[in-house]
Amino acid sequence: KVLQLFKALHRTRKEVFKGVDDALEAARQNINAEFRNNLTESSPEKITELLKFGTDVEIILRKTVIQGVHTDHNRISIKPRKEILLDNVPFNHNPTIKDT
């Protein structure tokens, strides 16, 4: 499970920070350092906690980080990935209660 999480974090890093070499390198170093710092951890409870934390970080990176590029003095062009885009649901000015 630890190796799967390590690989998943690196795959997500490559996708989320694609084209931004500084961010790719910083994320790589951070992931590697965190895993290296906990390499000797032997407590099953602590390992489970660390795996949960790493999984949460991977999900947050994948679902919330959006790349932006300055295109002008006051403009930023964003590059959302497919998993970030949500279906746009129109606002209903007259909501009704549905019977269940």
Secondary structure, 3 states (H helix, E strand, C coil): CHHHHHHHHHHHHHHHCCCCHHHHHHHHHHHHHHHHHCCCCCCHHHHHHHHHHHHHHHHHHHHHCCEEEEEECCEEEEECCCCCCCCCCCCCCCCCCCCC
